[in-house]
Amino acid sequence: MASARSSELASRATAIYEQKLRGQLESTHRDDFVAIEPESGDFFLGKTLSEAIQAARTAHPACLPFALRVGHTSTVELGALSR
């Protein structure tokens, strides 16, 4: 279960994405990852989740970023492919 701090972070970052970034990013960066630092509103793009998170952590080492996949309802998919 997520902590209250994690839930707040996720809510704030998701609000930033929905209100400020979705329209800007979905047409030009679909399928990329975006890490959002909700205190500042800064965001960082990467072709991989690791790239986006690393860019955010480099710019804001004391903060915890929240990541989303641009144009998707979930950040990552887990599971097996059936053949």
N, C-alpha and C positions, 0 to 999 in steps of 0.2 A: 504494500500500500504506500502511496506517495505521501511524503510529509506535507504539512501545511505550507512550508516554504516552497517546496517543489511545485505544489499545486498553484500557488500564487504566481510563481515564475512562469509556469506554463500558460496561465490565463493572461498575464500581461503580454507575453511574447506573442501569443496567438492573436490578441487584440491588435497589436502593432501590425502583424502580418495582414489581418483582415482589413483594417482601416487604411493602412498606408502602403503596403507592399504588394498585395495580391495583383492588383491591376497593372502595376509597373513590371512585376517579374514574370507573371505567367505567360506573357506574349513573347518574351525574349530569353527566359532562362528556365523554361519548363524542363522538368526532370533533374535539374540541379538541386543542390541542398543549400539552405539558407540557415545560418546560425544567427540568432537575434539576442543581443544583450539588452534586456528590457529596462535597465536603469537609464541608459543613455539613448536607447532606440537605435543604436548602431547595428548594422547587419553585415554579414560576411557570406559571400557565395563560394561554393566549391563544387567541382564535378563529383566529389565523393563526400560522404558525411565527415570523414576525418579531415579533409581539407577545410571545410567550412568551420568545424569546431576549432581546429588549430589556428586558423586566422583570427577567430574571435578571442581565443585564449591568449594569443600573442598581443593583441591590442588591449585586452582587458584581463590581465592575469589573475586578478583577485575576484573576478566575477564568474558567475555560472551562466553560460549561454544556453539557449534552448533552440533546438534544430527542428526544421521541417523540410519536407521535400516539396519543391515548388510544383504546384498543380496536382498534388495527390492528397488523399485523405489520411494517409499514414506516412510516417517518415521512412520506415523500413517494412519489408514483408518477410515473415518467417514461415517456413513450411517446406514441404518437399513437393517436387514435381511428380505427377503421376505419368506413367508411360503407357 
